[in-house]
């Protein structure tokens, strides 16, 4: 009985020590998973916006359609927890190597660079960025300004273009 009497708080103490270590790890894993999911959605939105831009007939239509496509994909994440908020979609028509480049048939090679900007709300800011102030639980950063990029080259072969996108406009 004397041995049991001396170990009366050992189980509680061991549980408390383990939970102090495990609870922040669990919350950090949840937060990093949410941030990774936001990045996957943003890259999908940038890819969709780029795909919408590349099949258009001119630059003005490309930028408009890319903006709509990127915003549409990101808007699916606004409902619910509201932790991913789209901000802007930047669309740039670019020439590879900043030159007029053509393929062997003389068709111009053209590309689009799309950047999907978004804000990621952080549920547990002290775990993600614990040191913005002087104390550990000083609040951290409540939001992250992030971006996802996509670059796509338009096919220079009009016959392949019509096969790949049968309802696309001629360019």
Secondary structure as GFF3:
##gff-version 3
##sequence-region A 1 171
A	DSSP	alpha_helix	2	6	.	.	.	ID=ss1
A	DSSP	alpha_helix	10	54	.	.	.	ID=ss2
A	DSSP	alpha_helix	59	75	.	.	.	ID=ss3
A	DSSP	beta_strand	84	94	.	.	.	ID=ss4
A	DSSP	three_ten_helix	96	98	.	.	.	ID=ss5
A	DSSP	beta_strand	111	121	.	.	.	ID=ss6
A	DSSP	alpha_helix	125	128	.	.	.	ID=ss7
A	DSSP	beta_strand	143	153	.	.	.	ID=ss8
A	DSSP	alpha_helix	158	164	.	.	.	ID=ss9
###
